[in-house]
């Protein structure tokens, strides 16, 4: 008996037979999800008054000038700041940008000898109008080249170029669709989460496409969804690492951001940047040298960020890498013997007690043992026994810490050791030839002198052989002679461990040695006491 069930089985079988003759869709013809949708509330900005004034100006007198002012107030870390001296920037670290005559035309980007074209679809056909250093395409839609300049041909020469849309209110979904034509040298793309890197056949990133971010008058910042067409994911990366795609000559990038719940005016900002500079401002990032000779920049920034980048001194480029588990600025970092980087503390409005490990082989992060308490501006020193000494720091309320702890990379744990004789932060820590650790300079609860302290790992004890004048933001360098050179913006001191400590005696007119001259502290004439030497002259015993 032929039933309804038999009928649907027959229909299903015919559908399967018919589909067998159809070729499968090419992976490159399928849209793939990318990016990392996220939302955060920005801390009150130092220019909050100018932000309110810019919003008031836009509402009272809408126009190009007020739209530019609002965009700059919403994205100060990108659109404002110290002007860039382009003569000091390597040519390969810049973009050469030719804007189209109409909004739907082709924008041409040239960098590192490679040319990209970018076309927006469904964007209308408004004509270009140059005004106040920006390229306007109708009301509230313009491009800017922050830090750049216009050439005689009318092109922009700039580290980055930003598309900005100033909208009166939130609500609805804003969509941008870029269609890129890629040079044959570009064979891959890497999705870092905040932006897409276009990479050549040698693995060098040559151009970034920054995903759309919408910000509102209340300080809400929202990154939307990203889809790619013409990209095929390669082998699955380690969890937390950027995703790499194979690409051909064309690539479509769809950026959507939901504006619902944002209070007007709203500014939406996607853009492009050169890989010769950081992808974003990284104020007080954690910096560490990697075993490969590359350099890790972790966190920092305007927000601050959890994102990180790696600098390659051979190609002169920055590339994105995995993000930390938490946001932080002003962390303290140290490369361990196994090649991983220990990142500790820092701040996110208050001091942080967490610690993480970066693996440069996989480009990923993992958590490790938490610090005994929140702190910033402390020191980390790798001891000869493989353990790490953490000394001092501040909880962020202006008071220093005298606590010291030892980290064991084998177990990922911290344990207390003897506290320093003084509470100190912002100091330097130098491993001496003896295996001891010299602590010098920094802040001591408002004092204008700071103790010099030496830690002995064998006995886990401290001694305090002397005092030094107050100094901030200084460096300490172990010299081949075994002396330690301290350099700051206000004083230059050389300390010879084991021979006491002295205070620099300036010239009779109070002047310090000329900028750029090094001063080393050594034995005084006749072997009695300590002497300052500058240009080979003995300035007398201290």
Buried (B, 14 or more C-beta within 10 A) or exposed (E): EEEEEEEEEEEEEEEEEEEEEEEEEEEBEEEBEBBBBEBEEEEEBEBEEBBEBBBEBBEEEBEBEBBBBBBBBBBBBBBBEEEBEBEEBEEBBBBBBBBBEBBBBBBBBBBBEBEBBBBBEEBEEBEBEEEEBBBBBBEBBBBBBBBBBBEEEEBBBBBBBBBBBBBEEBBEEBBBBBBBBBBEBBBBBBBBBBBBBBBBEEEBBBBBBBBBBBBBBEBBBBBBBBBBBBBBBEEEBEEBBBBBBBBEEEBBBBBBBBBEEBEBBBBBBBBBBBBBBBBBBBBBBBBBEBEEEBBBBBBBBBBBBBBBBBBBEEBBBBBBBBBBEBBBBBBBBBBBEEEBBBBBBBBBEEBBBBBBBBBBEBBBBBEBBBBBEBBBBBBBBBBEEEBBBBBBBBBBEEEBBBBBBBBBBEEBEBEEBBBBEBBBBBBBBBBBEBEBBBBBBBBBEEEEEBBBBBBBBEEEEBEBBBBBBBBEEBEBEBEEEEBBBBBBEEBBBBBBBEBBBBBBEEEEEEEBBEEEEBBBBBBBEEEEBBBBBBEEEEBEBB
